[in-house]
Amino acid sequence: MSQRQRALALGAAIRAARERARLTQEDVAARIDLHPMTYGGIERGRLLPSISTLTRICVALKIDPDTLPDLRDVRD
């Protein structure tokens, strides 16, 4: 799986969790102190979040990081 495919899979999983939580992208971005456009880029698979940002997203959305797609092979 390419880095782009992994980013798309991660973004889709984050978006699904956000929608289940009935939050907007702006809501989550505000909760994790991230610009809404940056957060939107993560959901669209255009950006891969740092570990710290991904951790904040998981906390804000109350999701277990182990349920997200495996990104171990993705390099910064």
PDB file of N, CA, C and O in Angstrom:
ATOM      1  N   MET A   1       0.853  -1.177   0.000  1.00  0.00           N
ATOM      2  CA  MET A   1       0.000   0.000   0.000  1.00  0.00           C
ATOM      3  C   MET A   1       0.895   1.236   0.000  1.00  0.00           C
ATOM      4  O   MET A   1       1.856   1.306   0.766  1.00  0.00           O
ATOM      5  N   SER A   2       0.589   2.199  -0.845  1.00  0.00           N
ATOM      6  CA  SER A   2       1.395   3.414  -0.944  1.00  0.00           C
ATOM      7  C   SER A   2       1.095   4.358   0.218  1.00  0.00           C
ATOM      8  O   SER A   2       0.112   4.192   0.940  1.00  0.00           O
ATOM      9  N   GLN A   3       1.963   5.347   0.378  1.00  0.00           N
ATOM     10  CA  GLN A   3       1.761   6.345   1.422  1.00  0.00           C
ATOM     11  C   GLN A   3       0.439   7.081   1.190  1.00  0.00           C
ATOM     12  O   GLN A   3      -0.289   7.369   2.140  1.00  0.00           O
ATOM     13  N   ARG A   4       0.138   7.377  -0.049  1.00  0.00           N
ATOM     14  CA  ARG A   4      -1.110   8.075  -0.384  1.00  0.00           C
ATOM     15  C   ARG A   4      -2.323   7.222   0.002  1.00  0.00           C
ATOM     16  O   ARG A   4      -3.290   7.736   0.565  1.00  0.00           O
ATOM     17  N   GLN A   5      -2.274   5.933  -0.298  1.00  0.00           N
ATOM     18  CA  GLN A   5      -3.380   5.042   0.053  1.00  0.00           C
ATOM     19  C   GLN A   5      -3.551   4.956   1.565  1.00  0.00           C
ATOM     20  O   GLN A   5      -4.674   4.920   2.068  1.00  0.00           O
ATOM     21  N   ARG A   6      -2.443   4.924   2.280  1.00  0.00           N
ATOM     22  CA  ARG A   6      -2.516   4.880   3.746  1.00  0.00           C
ATOM     23  C   ARG A   6      -3.123   6.169   4.295  1.00  0.00           C
ATOM     24  O   ARG A   6      -3.947   6.140   5.209  1.00  0.00           O
ATOM     25  N   ALA A   7      -2.702   7.306   3.722  1.00  0.00           N
ATOM     26  CA  ALA A   7      -3.242   8.592   4.173  1.00  0.00           C
ATOM     27  C   ALA A   7      -4.742   8.660   3.917  1.00  0.00           C
ATOM     28  O   ALA A   7      -5.494   9.153   4.758  1.00  0.00           O
ATOM     29  N   LEU A   8      -5.183   8.168   2.764  1.00  0.00           N
ATOM     30  CA  LEU A   8      -6.610   8.145   2.447  1.00  0.00           C
ATOM     31  C   LEU A   8      -7.374   7.242   3.414  1.00  0.00           C
ATOM     32  O   LEU A   8      -8.462   7.602   3.865  1.00  0.00           O
ATOM     33  N   ALA A   9      -6.821   6.082   3.732  1.00  0.00           N
ATOM     34  CA  ALA A   9      -7.480   5.146   4.655  1.00  0.00           C
ATOM     35  C   ALA A   9      -7.572   5.748   6.055  1.00  0.00           C
ATOM     36  O   ALA A   9      -8.604   5.641   6.718  1.00  0.00           O
ATOM     37  N   LEU A  10      -6.489   6.381   6.499  1.00  0.00           N
ATOM     38  CA  LEU A  10      -6.507   7.012   7.818  1.00  0.00           C
ATOM     39  C   LEU A  10      -7.529   8.139   7.851  1.00  0.00           C
ATOM     40  O   LEU A  10      -8.313   8.244   8.793  1.00  0.00           O
ATOM     41  N   GLY A  11      -7.521   8.977   6.824  1.00  0.00           N
ATOM     42  CA  GLY A  11      -8.475  10.087   6.764  1.00  0.00           C
ATOM     43  C   GLY A  11      -9.909   9.610   6.792  1.00  0.00           C
ATOM     44  O   GLY A  11     -10.745  10.193   7.482  1.00  0.00           O
ATOM     45  N   ALA A  12     -10.205   8.550   6.048  1.00  0.00           N
ATOM     46  CA  ALA A  12     -11.564   8.004   6.023  1.00  0.00           C
ATOM     47  C   ALA A  12     -11.972   7.479   7.401  1.00  0.00           C
ATOM     48  O   ALA A  12     -13.116   7.652   7.822  1.00  0.00           O
ATOM     49  N   ALA A  13     -11.039   6.844   8.094  1.00  0.00           N
ATOM     50  CA  ALA A  13     -11.341   6.313   9.427  1.00  0.00           C
ATOM     51  C   ALA A  13     -11.591   7.447  10.418  1.00  0.00           C
ATOM     52  O   ALA A  13     -12.491   7.364  11.254  1.00  0.00           O
ATOM     53  N   ILE A  14     -10.790   8.501  10.318  1.00  0.00           N
ATOM     54  CA  ILE A  14     -10.975   9.652  11.207  1.00  0.00           C
ATOM     55  C   ILE A  14     -12.298  10.344  10.903  1.00  0.00           C
ATOM     56  O   ILE A  14     -13.031  10.720  11.818  1.00  0.00           O
ATOM     57  N   ARG A  15     -12.599  10.510   9.632  1.00  0.00           N
ATOM     58  CA  ARG A  15     -13.862  11.149   9.256  1.00  0.00           C
ATOM     59  C   ARG A  15     -15.054  10.341   9.785  1.00  0.00           C
ATOM     60  O   ARG A  15     -16.002  10.914  10.323  1.00  0.00           O
ATOM     61  N   ALA A  16     -15.006   9.026   9.634  1.00  0.00           N
ATOM     62  CA  ALA A  16     -16.107   8.179  10.109  1.00  0.00           C
ATOM     63  C   ALA A  16     -16.287   8.343  11.619  1.00  0.00           C
ATOM     64  O   ALA A  16     -17.413   8.426  12.108  1.00  0.00           O
ATOM     65  N   ALA A  17     -15.178   8.389  12.349  1.00  0.00           N
ATOM     66  CA  ALA A  17     -15.260   8.560  13.803  1.00  0.00           C
ATOM     67  C   ALA A  17     -15.843   9.929  14.151  1.00  0.00           C
ATOM     68  O   ALA A  17     -16.653  10.047  15.070  1.00  0.00           O
ATOM     69  N   ARG A  18     -15.430  10.956  13.416  1.00  0.00           N
ATOM     70  CA  ARG A  18     -15.964  12.297  13.663  1.00  0.00           C
ATOM     71  C   ARG A  18     -17.463  12.348  13.388  1.00  0.00           C
ATOM     72  O   ARG A  18     -18.221  12.938  14.158  1.00  0.00           O
ATOM     73  N   GLU A  19     -17.882  11.736  12.301  1.00  0.00           N
ATOM     74  CA  GLU A  19     -19.306  11.729  11.974  1.00  0.00           C
ATOM     75  C   GLU A  19     -20.116  10.949  12.999  1.00  0.00           C
ATOM     76  O   GLU A  19     -21.232  11.342  13.338  1.00  0.00           O
ATOM     77  N   ARG A  20     -19.562   9.846  13.493  1.00  0.00           N
ATOM     78  CA  ARG A  20     -20.255   9.089  14.557  1.00  0.00           C
ATOM     79  C   ARG A  20     -20.417   9.945  15.810  1.00  0.00           C
ATOM     80  O   ARG A  20     -21.413   9.840  16.527  1.00  0.00           O
ATOM     81  N   ALA A  21     -19.417  10.798  16.061  1.00  0.00           N
ATOM     82  CA  ALA A  21     -19.464  11.677  17.228  1.00  0.00           C
ATOM     83  C   ALA A  21     -20.337  12.913  16.988  1.00  0.00           C
ATOM     84  O   ALA A  21     -20.548  13.723  17.891  1.00  0.00           O
ATOM     85  N   ARG A  22     -20.841  13.043  15.750  1.00  0.00           N
ATOM     86  CA  ARG A  22     -21.699  14.164  15.368  1.00  0.00           C
ATOM     87  C   ARG A  22     -21.026  15.518  15.592  1.00  0.00           C
ATOM     88  O   ARG A  22     -21.621  16.458  16.119  1.00  0.00           O
ATOM     89  N   LEU A  23     -19.756  15.578  15.167  1.00  0.00           N
ATOM     90  CA  LEU A  23     -18.982  16.811  15.257  1.00  0.00           C
ATOM     91  C   LEU A  23     -18.635  17.291  13.857  1.00  0.00           C
ATOM     92  O   LEU A  23     -18.573  16.501  12.915  1.00  0.00           O
ATOM     93  N   THR A  24     -18.410  18.584  13.731  1.00  0.00           N
ATOM     94  CA  THR A  24     -17.935  19.128  12.460  1.00  0.00           C
ATOM     95  C   THR A  24     -16.406  19.109  12.459  1.00  0.00           C
ATOM     96  O   THR A  24     -15.772  18.934  13.499  1.00  0.00           O
ATOM     97  N   GLN A  25     -15.837  19.289  11.288  1.00  0.00           N
ATOM     98  CA  GLN A  25     -14.382  19.402  11.207  1.00  0.00           C
ATOM     99  C   GLN A  25     -13.900  20.572  12.066  1.00  0.00           C
ATOM    100  O   GLN A  25     -12.867  20.476  12.729  1.00  0.00           O
ATOM    101  N   GLU A  26     -14.639  21.659  12.052  1.00  0.00           N
ATOM    102  CA  GLU A  26     -14.271  22.836  12.842  1.00  0.00           C
ATOM    103  C   GLU A  26     -14.299  22.533  14.338  1.00  0.00           C
ATOM    104  O   GLU A  26     -13.446  23.006  15.089  1.00  0.00           O
ATOM    105  N   ASP A  27     -15.284  21.744  14.766  1.00  0.00           N
ATOM    106  CA  ASP A  27     -15.359  21.356  16.182  1.00  0.00           C
ATOM    107  C   ASP A  27     -14.096  20.613  16.605  1.00  0.00           C
ATOM    108  O   ASP A  27     -13.479  20.937  17.619  1.00  0.00           O
ATOM    109  N   VAL A  28     -13.726  19.616  15.815  1.00  0.00           N
ATOM    110  CA  VAL A  28     -12.549  18.811  16.165  1.00  0.00           C
ATOM    111  C   VAL A  28     -11.294  19.661  16.101  1.00  0.00           C
ATOM    112  O   VAL A  28     -10.455  19.597  16.999  1.00  0.00           O
ATOM    113  N   ALA A  29     -11.154  20.456  15.052  1.00  0.00           N
ATOM    114  CA  ALA A  29      -9.965  21.305  14.912  1.00  0.00           C
ATOM    115  C   ALA A  29      -9.812  22.225  16.123  1.00  0.00           C
ATOM    116  O   ALA A  29      -8.705  22.403  16.632  1.00  0.00           O
ATOM    117  N   ALA A  30     -10.906  22.803  16.579  1.00  0.00           N
ATOM    118  CA  ALA A  30     -10.847  23.676  17.755  1.00  0.00           C
ATOM    119  C   ALA A  30     -10.447  22.899  19.003  1.00  0.00           C
ATOM    120  O   ALA A  30      -9.675  23.390  19.826  1.00  0.00           O
ATOM    121  N   ARG A  31     -10.970  21.696  19.140  1.00  0.00           N
ATOM    122  CA  ARG A  31     -10.656  20.880  20.325  1.00  0.00           C
ATOM    123  C   ARG A  31      -9.186  20.478  20.386  1.00  0.00           C
ATOM    124  O   ARG A  31      -8.627  20.314  21.471  1.00  0.00           O
ATOM    125  N   ILE A  32      -8.564  20.320  19.223  1.00  0.00           N
ATOM    126  CA  ILE A  32      -7.167  19.855  19.213  1.00  0.00           C
ATOM    127  C   ILE A  32      -6.195  20.976  18.856  1.00  0.00           C
ATOM    128  O   ILE A  32      -5.007  20.734  18.644  1.00  0.00           O
ATOM    129  N   ASP A  33      -6.713  22.208  18.792  1.00  0.00           N
ATOM    130  CA  ASP A  33      -5.888  23.388  18.513  1.00  0.00           C
ATOM    131  C   ASP A  33      -5.132  23.244  17.193  1.00  0.00           C
ATOM    132  O   ASP A  33      -3.908  23.363  17.134  1.00  0.00           O
ATOM    133  N   LEU A  34      -5.899  22.984  16.142  1.00  0.00           N
ATOM    134  CA  LEU A  34      -5.349  22.809  14.801  1.00  0.00           C
ATOM    135  C   LEU A  34      -6.188  23.640  13.843  1.00  0.00           C
ATOM    136  O   LEU A  34      -7.401  23.758  14.022  1.00  0.00           O
ATOM    137  N   HIS A  35      -5.562  24.207  12.844  1.00  0.00           N
ATOM    138  CA  HIS A  35      -6.319  25.001  11.869  1.00  0.00           C
ATOM    139  C   HIS A  35      -7.304  24.074  11.153  1.00  0.00           C
ATOM    140  O   HIS A  35      -6.945  22.953  10.791  1.00  0.00           O
ATOM    141  N   PRO A  36      -8.541  24.532  10.946  1.00  0.00           N
ATOM    142  CA  PRO A  36      -9.541  23.683  10.288  1.00  0.00           C
ATOM    143  C   PRO A  36      -9.120  23.179   8.914  1.00  0.00           C
ATOM    144  O   PRO A  36      -9.469  22.059   8.541  1.00  0.00           O
ATOM    145  N   MET A  37      -8.377  23.982   8.151  1.00  0.00           N
ATOM    146  CA  MET A  37      -7.929  23.524   6.831  1.00  0.00           C
ATOM    147  C   MET A  37      -6.923  22.376   6.955  1.00  0.00           C
ATOM    148  O   MET A  37      -6.916  21.455   6.139  1.00  0.00           O
ATOM    149  N   THR A  38      -6.086  22.443   7.971  1.00  0.00           N
ATOM    150  CA  THR A  38      -5.124  21.362   8.199  1.00  0.00           C
ATOM    151  C   THR A  38      -5.858  20.094   8.592  1.00  0.00           C
ATOM    152  O   THR A  38      -5.562  19.012   8.085  1.00  0.00           O
ATOM    153  N   TYR A  39      -6.819  20.232   9.504  1.00  0.00           N
ATOM    154  CA  TYR A  39      -7.598  19.066   9.913  1.00  0.00           C
ATOM    155  C   TYR A  39      -8.336  18.473   8.707  1.00  0.00           C
ATOM    156  O   TYR A  39      -8.366  17.255   8.530  1.00  0.00           O
ATOM    157  N   GLY A  40      -8.923  19.328   7.894  1.00  0.00           N
ATOM    158  CA  GLY A  40      -9.624  18.858   6.695  1.00  0.00           C
ATOM    159  C   GLY A  40      -8.689  18.116   5.748  1.00  0.00           C
ATOM    160  O   GLY A  40      -9.085  17.129   5.128  1.00  0.00           O
ATOM    161  N   GLY A  41      -7.459  18.586   5.638  1.00  0.00           N
ATOM    162  CA  GLY A  41      -6.466  17.911   4.803  1.00  0.00           C
ATOM    163  C   GLY A  41      -6.156  16.512   5.302  1.00  0.00           C
ATOM    164  O   GLY A  41      -5.920  15.599   4.511  1.00  0.00           O
ATOM    165  N   ILE A  42      -6.158  16.346   6.616  1.00  0.00           N
ATOM    166  CA  ILE A  42      -5.937  15.019   7.203  1.00  0.00           C
ATOM    167  C   ILE A  42      -7.101  14.100   6.833  1.00  0.00           C
ATOM    168  O   ILE A  42      -6.885  12.965   6.410  1.00  0.00           O
ATOM    169  N   GLU A  43      -8.321  14.584   6.991  1.00  0.00           N
ATOM    170  CA  GLU A  43      -9.485  13.756   6.659  1.00  0.00           C
ATOM    171  C   GLU A  43      -9.539  13.401   5.175  1.00  0.00           C
ATOM    172  O   GLU A  43      -9.988  12.314   4.812  1.00  0.00           O
ATOM    173  N   ARG A  44      -9.088  14.302   4.329  1.00  0.00           N
ATOM    174  CA  ARG A  44      -9.100  14.038   2.884  1.00  0.00           C
ATOM    175  C   ARG A  44      -7.915  13.209   2.425  1.00  0.00           C
ATOM    176  O   ARG A  44      -7.828  12.861   1.248  1.00  0.00           O
ATOM    177  N   GLY A  45      -7.006  12.889   3.323  1.00  0.00           N
ATOM    178  CA  GLY A  45      -5.861  12.073   2.965  1.00  0.00           C
ATOM    179  C   GLY A  45      -4.756  12.841   2.260  1.00  0.00           C
ATOM    180  O   GLY A  45      -3.874  12.241   1.645  1.00  0.00           O
ATOM    181  N   ARG A  46      -4.799  14.142   2.345  1.00  0.00           N
ATOM    182  CA  ARG A  46      -3.752  14.961   1.736  1.00  0.00           C
ATOM    183  C   ARG A  46      -2.573  15.161   2.667  1.00  0.00           C
ATOM    184  O   ARG A  46      -1.461  15.445   2.223  1.00  0.00           O
ATOM    185  N   LEU A  47      -2.820  15.012   3.961  1.00  0.00           N
ATOM    186  CA  LEU A  47      -1.784  15.205   4.970  1.00  0.00           C
ATOM    187  C   LEU A  47      -1.786  14.023   5.935  1.00  0.00           C
ATOM    188  O   LEU A  47      -2.841  13.498   6.289  1.00  0.00           O
ATOM    189  N   LEU A  48      -0.608  13.620   6.349  1.00  0.00           N
ATOM    190  CA  LEU A  48      -0.495  12.633   7.420  1.00  0.00           C
ATOM    191  C   LEU A  48      -0.171  13.384   8.707  1.00  0.00           C
ATOM    192  O   LEU A  48       0.782  14.163   8.739  1.00  0.00           O
ATOM    193  N   PRO A  49      -0.937  13.168   9.752  1.00  0.00           N
ATOM    194  CA  PRO A  49      -0.678  13.890  11.000  1.00  0.00           C
ATOM    195  C   PRO A  49       0.558  13.349  11.708  1.00  0.00           C
ATOM    196  O   PRO A  49       0.946  12.195  11.525  1.00  0.00           O
ATOM    197  N   SER A  50       1.165  14.206  12.518  1.00  0.00           N
ATOM    198  CA  SER A  50       2.248  13.750  13.389  1.00  0.00           C
ATOM    199  C   SER A  50       1.644  12.822  14.448  1.00  0.00           C
ATOM    200  O   SER A  50       0.425  12.757  14.612  1.00  0.00           O
ATOM    201  N   ILE A  51       2.496  12.127  15.142  1.00  0.00           N
ATOM    202  CA  ILE A  51       2.017  11.232  16.212  1.00  0.00           C
ATOM    203  C   ILE A  51       1.262  12.038  17.270  1.00  0.00           C
ATOM    204  O   ILE A  51       0.213  11.606  17.749  1.00  0.00           O
ATOM    205  N   SER A  52       1.791  13.198  17.633  1.00  0.00           N
ATOM    206  CA  SER A  52       1.123  13.986  18.669  1.00  0.00           C
ATOM    207  C   SER A  52      -0.242  14.487  18.188  1.00  0.00           C
ATOM    208  O   SER A  52      -1.201  14.491  18.960  1.00  0.00           O
ATOM    209  N   THR A  53      -0.341  14.906  16.929  1.00  0.00           N
ATOM    210  CA  THR A  53      -1.627  15.348  16.391  1.00  0.00           C
ATOM    211  C   THR A  53      -2.605  14.181  16.304  1.00  0.00           C
ATOM    212  O   THR A  53      -3.780  14.322  16.643  1.00  0.00           O
ATOM    213  N   LEU A  54      -2.124  13.047  15.857  1.00  0.00           N
ATOM    214  CA  LEU A  54      -2.989  11.872  15.775  1.00  0.00           C
ATOM    215  C   LEU A  54      -3.489  11.474  17.161  1.00  0.00           C
ATOM    216  O   LEU A  54      -4.644  11.075  17.315  1.00  0.00           O
ATOM    217  N   THR A  55      -2.636  11.579  18.153  1.00  0.00           N
ATOM    218  CA  THR A  55      -3.031  11.275  19.529  1.00  0.00           C
ATOM    219  C   THR A  55      -4.127  12.232  19.988  1.00  0.00           C
ATOM    220  O   THR A  55      -5.107  11.808  20.601  1.00  0.00           O
ATOM    221  N   ARG A  56      -3.964  13.521  19.692  1.00  0.00           N
ATOM    222  CA  ARG A  56      -4.980  14.506  20.080  1.00  0.00           C
ATOM    223  C   ARG A  56      -6.302  14.231  19.367  1.00  0.00           C
ATOM    224  O   ARG A  56      -7.370  14.376  19.961  1.00  0.00           O
ATOM    225  N   ILE A  57      -6.233  13.839  18.103  1.00  0.00           N
ATOM    226  CA  ILE A  57      -7.460  13.500  17.361  1.00  0.00           C
ATOM    227  C   ILE A  57      -8.164  12.322  18.028  1.00  0.00           C
ATOM    228  O   ILE A  57      -9.378  12.349  18.231  1.00  0.00           O
ATOM    229  N   CYS A  58      -7.399  11.296  18.364  1.00  0.00           N
ATOM    230  CA  CYS A  58      -7.989  10.110  19.005  1.00  0.00           C
ATOM    231  C   CYS A  58      -8.647  10.470  20.331  1.00  0.00           C
ATOM    232  O   CYS A  58      -9.730   9.972  20.639  1.00  0.00           O
ATOM    233  N   VAL A  59      -8.012  11.321  21.112  1.00  0.00           N
ATOM    234  CA  VAL A  59      -8.586  11.736  22.394  1.00  0.00           C
ATOM    235  C   VAL A  59      -9.866  12.529  22.155  1.00  0.00           C
ATOM    236  O   VAL A  59     -10.882  12.286  22.807  1.00  0.00           O
ATOM    237  N   ALA A  60      -9.820  13.475  21.224  1.00  0.00           N
ATOM    238  CA  ALA A  60     -10.986  14.320  20.957  1.00  0.00           C
ATOM    239  C   ALA A  60     -12.173  13.510  20.453  1.00  0.00           C
ATOM    240  O   ALA A  60     -13.321  13.808  20.783  1.00  0.00           O
ATOM    241  N   LEU A  61     -11.894  12.488  19.657  1.00  0.00           N
ATOM    242  CA  LEU A  61     -12.966  11.669  19.081  1.00  0.00           C
ATOM    243  C   LEU A  61     -13.266  10.425  19.902  1.00  0.00           C
ATOM    244  O   LEU A  61     -14.160   9.649  19.564  1.00  0.00           O
ATOM    245  N   LYS A  62     -12.512  10.237  20.988  1.00  0.00           N
ATOM    246  CA  LYS A  62     -12.686   9.084  21.876  1.00  0.00           C
ATOM    247  C   LYS A  62     -12.590   7.772  21.106  1.00  0.00           C
ATOM    248  O   LYS A  62     -13.446   6.895  21.218  1.00  0.00           O
ATOM    249  N   ILE A  63     -11.512   7.666  20.313  1.00  0.00           N
ATOM    250  CA  ILE A  63     -11.285   6.432  19.556  1.00  0.00           C
ATOM    251  C   ILE A  63      -9.961   5.806  19.971  1.00  0.00           C
ATOM    252  O   ILE A  63      -9.021   6.499  20.358  1.00  0.00           O
ATOM    253  N   ASP A  64      -9.910   4.512  19.884  1.00  0.00           N
ATOM    254  CA  ASP A  64      -8.705   3.750  20.185  1.00  0.00           C
ATOM    255  C   ASP A  64      -7.795   3.797  18.955  1.00  0.00           C
ATOM    256  O   ASP A  64      -8.219   3.405  17.868  1.00  0.00           O
ATOM    257  N   PRO A  65      -6.556   4.267  19.102  1.00  0.00           N
ATOM    258  CA  PRO A  65      -5.648   4.327  17.954  1.00  0.00           C
ATOM    259  C   PRO A  65      -5.444   2.969  17.278  1.00  0.00           C
ATOM    260  O   PRO A  65      -5.122   2.907  16.091  1.00  0.00           O
ATOM    261  N   ASP A  66      -5.630   1.896  18.024  1.00  0.00           N
ATOM    262  CA  ASP A  66      -5.469   0.555  17.450  1.00  0.00           C
ATOM    263  C   ASP A  66      -6.552   0.226  16.425  1.00  0.00           C
ATOM    264  O   ASP A  66      -6.414  -0.732  15.665  1.00  0.00           O
ATOM    265  N   THR A  67      -7.624   1.009  16.398  1.00  0.00           N
ATOM    266  CA  THR A  67      -8.685   0.766  15.416  1.00  0.00           C
ATOM    267  C   THR A  67      -8.412   1.472  14.094  1.00  0.00           C
ATOM    268  O   THR A  67      -9.127   1.264  13.114  1.00  0.00           O
ATOM    269  N   LEU A  68      -7.381   2.303  14.070  1.00  0.00           N
ATOM    270  CA  LEU A  68      -7.035   3.049  12.854  1.00  0.00           C
ATOM    271  C   LEU A  68      -6.149   2.200  11.938  1.00  0.00           C
ATOM    272  O   LEU A  68      -5.512   1.250  12.395  1.00  0.00           O
ATOM    273  N   PRO A  69      -6.111   2.538  10.661  1.00  0.00           N
ATOM    274  CA  PRO A  69      -5.248   1.783   9.725  1.00  0.00           C
ATOM    275  C   PRO A  69      -3.791   1.818  10.173  1.00  0.00           C
ATOM    276  O   PRO A  69      -3.337   2.798  10.762  1.00  0.00           O
ATOM    277  N   ASP A  70      -3.083   0.765   9.894  1.00  0.00           N
ATOM    278  CA  ASP A  70      -1.677   0.625  10.271  1.00  0.00           C
ATOM    279  C   ASP A  70      -0.809   1.551   9.424  1.00  0.00           C
ATOM    280  O   ASP A  70      -0.827   1.477   8.196  1.00  0.00           O
ATOM    281  N   LEU A  71      -0.057   2.415  10.080  1.00  0.00           N
ATOM    282  CA  LEU A  71       0.796   3.352   9.353  1.00  0.00           C
ATOM    283  C   LEU A  71       2.277   3.141   9.674  1.00  0.00           C
ATOM    284  O   LEU A  71       3.084   4.037   9.426  1.00  0.00           O
ATOM    285  N   ARG A  72       2.646   2.009  10.206  1.00  0.00           N
ATOM    286  CA  ARG A  72       4.028   1.787  10.624  1.00  0.00           C
ATOM    287  C   ARG A  72       5.049   1.938   9.510  1.00  0.00           C
ATOM    288  O   ARG A  72       6.183   2.337   9.772  1.00  0.00           O
ATOM    289  N   ASP A  73       4.684   1.634   8.291  1.00  0.00           N
ATOM    290  CA  ASP A  73       5.641   1.701   7.196  1.00  0.00           C
ATOM    291  C   ASP A  73       5.756   3.081   6.567  1.00  0.00           C
ATOM    292  O   ASP A  73       6.596   3.293   5.693  1.00  0.00           O
ATOM    293  N   VAL A  74       4.922   4.025   7.000  1.00  0.00           N
ATOM    294  CA  VAL A  74       4.951   5.360   6.422  1.00  0.00           C
ATOM    295  C   VAL A  74       6.088   6.155   7.067  1.00  0.00           C
ATOM    296  O   VAL A  74       6.218   6.204   8.290  1.00  0.00           O
ATOM    297  N   ARG A  75       6.894   6.766   6.224  1.00  0.00           N
ATOM    298  CA  ARG A  75       8.007   7.572   6.717  1.00  0.00           C
ATOM    299  C   ARG A  75       7.655   9.046   6.615  1.00  0.00           C
ATOM    300  O   ARG A  75       6.924   9.463   5.716  1.00  0.00           O
ATOM    301  N   ASP A  76       8.190   9.838   7.557  1.00  0.00           N
ATOM    302  CA  ASP A  76       7.973  11.292   7.521  1.00  0.00           C
ATOM    303  C   ASP A  76       8.754  11.913   6.390  1.00  0.00           C
ATOM    304  O   ASP A  76       8.701  13.127   6.196  1.00  0.00           O
TER     305      ASP A  76
END
